Structures are given as C-alpha cells and as structure tokens.
C-alpha cells in the first residue's frame, strides 16, 4: 500500500490514527514484550476509504509490543479553605508501547460502483410504484361548547 496509507484503530476504548512504523502508547495490555497483537480497525485510508463493516473485515492492522512503561505522575491536591484540610495524592498510569508493523487489506473500487448501478433500477421502480398522493380528509368543525352554568345565589 502507499506510504500515505493510515488506519484509525480502537485499542482499550480509545481511537488512534496509525501508519506503518508508528509507535503509540495505550493502556496496559497483558501481552509480553515482543508479542504480536491485532488491532481493531475502524477506518482505512489508502487508495480508497474503507468504512463499512464488510470492507473492514478484510483489513488487518498488526502491532508488536515494544515495552511496558509508566506515564507521568499526576498530582491530585484536595483543599478546603478555613478548615485546615489538605490532601495530596498522585497517580501514574500503566502503559504499553506498541509499534504498528503492518496494515493490509482494503476494498476495490469496482465493487461499490457495481452496487450503485444495481440500485438505480430499484430506486426508479420504488418511485413508480407509489400511488398518487391523496388529499388529506377535511376536518370536521368542532362544536362550540356551552358556557358553564353559573351558580345562582
């Protein structure tokens, strides 16, 4: 495929735009370093754009686990004024570095064009089969309500 080929993949609930040779950081994966993993493609952009489910079944995005890392430390500080309450805590996210090694697959342009040609007669048949539009029925006038009886004293 061309060098400008890229894919949008889903890893750990997040979407990433990747090309062959790219490195991405994702949430920690259970795979060992050096293991090959398959990523779920959501879109492929090459000569054509592949978005439909049938076309994406043919697309394969492979990556290799290059290492496990920890992200930067995030400081969390809680403070309530005039009460002497201060708490500091931190968090470091566990991450996995992936290298995208191969993007293969894609759809040919001939199949969608043939499908569109088949759809035209069906669309024309649908419009011809519709009955002539009937006028909506006239609404009956609503009878006026009698005024409420007033209490006599």
DOMIVO-708188 format. One record per residue (C-alpha): residue number from 1; residue in one letter; chain; y negated, x, z negated. Coordinates in nm, 3 decimals. Layout:
# DOMIVO-708188
 num residu chaine       y       x       z
 NUM      A      A       Y       X       Z
...
This chain:
# DOMIVO-708188
 num residu chaine       y       x       z
   1      X      A   0.000   0.000   0.000
   2      X      A  -0.361   0.105   0.042
   3      X      A  -0.543   0.305  -0.222
   4      X      A  -0.783   0.015  -0.285
   5      X      A  -0.488  -0.197  -0.399
   6      X      A  -0.514  -0.327  -0.752
   7      X      A  -0.349  -0.588  -0.969
   8      X      A  -0.450  -0.797  -1.267
   9      X      A  -0.170  -0.791  -1.523
  10      X      A  -0.112  -0.955  -1.859
  11      X      A   0.002  -0.736  -2.148
  12      X      A   0.009  -0.862  -2.504
  13      X      A  -0.204  -1.167  -2.428
  14      X      A  -0.482  -0.961  -2.265
  15      X      A  -0.561  -0.915  -1.897
  16      X      A  -0.614  -0.572  -1.743
  17      X      A  -0.720  -0.466  -1.391
  18      X      A  -0.496  -0.174  -1.288
  19      X      A  -0.430   0.052  -0.990
  20      X      A  -0.157   0.310  -0.941
  21      X      A  -0.220   0.611  -1.166
  22      X      A  -0.442   0.423  -1.415
  23      X      A  -0.400   0.460  -1.792
  24      X      A  -0.453   0.156  -2.015
  25      X      A  -0.445   0.107  -2.391
  26      X      A  -0.261  -0.205  -2.505
  27      X      A  -0.139  -0.341  -2.839
  28      X      A   0.160  -0.151  -2.979
  29      X      A   0.480  -0.201  -2.779
  30      X      A   0.828  -0.143  -2.926
  31      X      A   0.937   0.078  -2.633
  32      X      A   0.995   0.453  -2.681
  33      X      A   0.773   0.717  -2.524
  34      X      A   0.875   0.776  -2.161
  35      X      A   1.031   0.431  -2.118
  36      X      A   0.954   0.227  -1.809
  37      X      A   0.817  -0.124  -1.861
  38      X      A   0.747  -0.408  -1.618
  39      X      A   0.406  -0.575  -1.648
  40      X      A   0.350  -0.944  -1.562
  41      X      A   0.120  -0.971  -1.257
  42      X      A  -0.142  -1.247  -1.241
  43      X      A  -0.308  -1.135  -0.917
  44      X      A  -0.258  -0.872  -0.649
  45      X      A  -0.532  -0.745  -0.417
  46      X      A  -0.423  -0.535  -0.121
  47      X      A  -0.449  -0.631   0.243
  48      X      A  -0.425  -0.991   0.121
  49      X      A  -0.494  -1.158  -0.212
  50      X      A  -0.184  -1.298  -0.382
  51      X      A  -0.245  -1.566  -0.646
  52      X      A   0.030  -1.825  -0.601
  53      X      A   0.344  -1.825  -0.816
  54      X      A   0.587  -1.776  -0.526
  55      X      A   0.395  -1.475  -0.399
  56      X      A   0.366  -1.323  -0.746
  57      X      A   0.746  -1.341  -0.794
  58      X      A   0.773  -1.068  -0.527
  59      X      A   0.508  -0.845  -0.689
  60      X      A   0.629  -0.571  -0.924
  61      X      A   0.400  -0.366  -1.146
  62      X      A   0.575  -0.082  -1.327
  63      X      A   0.431   0.137  -1.600
  64      X      A   0.552   0.426  -1.815
  65      X      A   0.486   0.453  -2.189
  66      X      A   0.288   0.778  -2.233
  67      X      A   0.241   0.760  -2.608
  68      X      A   0.161   0.563  -2.920
  69      X      A  -0.183   0.601  -3.076
  70      X      A  -0.414   0.453  -3.333
  71      X      A  -0.755   0.315  -3.246
  72      X      A  -1.085   0.400  -3.412
  73      X      A  -1.135   0.297  -3.770
  74      X      A  -1.331  -0.023  -3.811
  75      X      A  -1.520  -0.061  -4.139
  76      X      A  -1.540  -0.406  -4.295
  77      X      A  -1.809  -0.448  -4.563
  78      X      A  -1.848  -0.763  -4.771
  79      X      A  -2.162  -0.811  -4.981
  80      X      A  -2.308  -1.095  -5.185
  81      X      A  -2.667  -1.035  -5.292
  82      X      A  -2.775  -1.064  -5.657
  83      X      A  -2.414  -1.077  -5.776
  84      X      A  -2.307  -0.713  -5.770
  85      X      A  -2.023  -0.791  -5.527
  86      X      A  -1.941  -0.520  -5.271
  87      X      A  -1.607  -0.458  -5.097
  88      X      A  -1.532  -0.206  -4.826
  89      X      A  -1.209  -0.204  -4.628
  90      X      A  -1.103  -0.068  -4.292
  91      X      A  -0.861  -0.124  -4.009
  92      X      A  -0.704   0.095  -3.740
  93      X      A  -0.526  -0.084  -3.454
  94      X      A  -0.184   0.042  -3.344
  95      X      A  -0.197   0.104  -2.966
  96      X      A   0.029   0.213  -2.680
  97      X      A  -0.098   0.415  -2.382
  98      X      A   0.057   0.305  -2.050
  99      X      A   0.038   0.477  -1.712
 100      X      A   0.075   0.244  -1.412
 101      X      A   0.323   0.417  -1.181
 102      X      A   0.398   0.165  -0.907
 103      X      A   0.258  -0.157  -0.760
 104      X      A   0.481  -0.313  -0.494
 105      X      A   0.514  -0.645  -0.318
 106      X      A   0.275  -0.890  -0.164
 107      X      A   0.277  -1.177   0.084
 108      X      A   0.238  -1.163   0.459
 109      X      A  -0.049  -1.344   0.626
 110      X      A   0.181  -1.524   0.877
 111      X      A   0.349  -1.749   0.620
 112      X      A   0.032  -1.916   0.484
 113      X      A  -0.107  -1.963   0.837
 114      X      A   0.212  -2.139   0.949
 115      X      A   0.199  -2.360   0.642
 116      X      A  -0.159  -2.467   0.720
 117      X      A  -0.063  -2.555   1.079
 118      X      A   0.217  -2.779   0.949
 119      X      A  -0.019  -2.957   0.709
 120      X      A  -0.268  -3.073   0.976
 121      X      A  -0.049  -3.346   1.134
 122      X      A   0.049  -3.472   0.790
 123      X      A  -0.317  -3.499   0.688
 124      X      A  -0.404  -3.686   1.007
 125      X      A  -0.111  -3.923   0.952
 126      X      A  -0.233  -3.999   0.599
 127      X      A  -0.582  -4.094   0.720
 128      X      A  -0.439  -4.312   0.999
 129      X      A  -0.201  -4.489   0.761
 130      X      A  -0.479  -4.602   0.523
 131      X      A  -0.565  -4.974   0.559
 132      X      A  -0.919  -5.076   0.637
 133      X      A  -1.136  -5.083   0.329
 134      X      A  -1.166  -5.437   0.195
 135      X      A  -1.490  -5.563   0.048
 136      X      A  -1.484  -5.594  -0.329
 137      X      A  -1.447  -5.950  -0.454
 138      X      A  -1.772  -6.115  -0.557
 139      X      A  -1.813  -6.150  -0.931
 140      X      A  -1.836  -6.495  -1.079
 141      X      A  -2.160  -6.566  -1.261
 142      X      A  -2.123  -6.562  -1.637
 143      X      A  -2.204  -6.896  -1.801
 144      X      A  -2.505  -6.883  -2.029
 145      X      A  -2.420  -6.911  -2.395
 146      X      A  -2.564  -7.190  -2.600
 147      X      A  -2.812  -7.085  -2.864
 148      X      A  -2.668  -7.064  -3.214
 149      X      A  -2.720  -7.369  -3.427
 150      X      A  -2.993  -7.315  -3.680
 151      X      A  -2.938  -7.403  -4.041
 152      X      A  -3.144  -7.702  -4.144
 153      X      A  -3.276  -7.720  -4.492
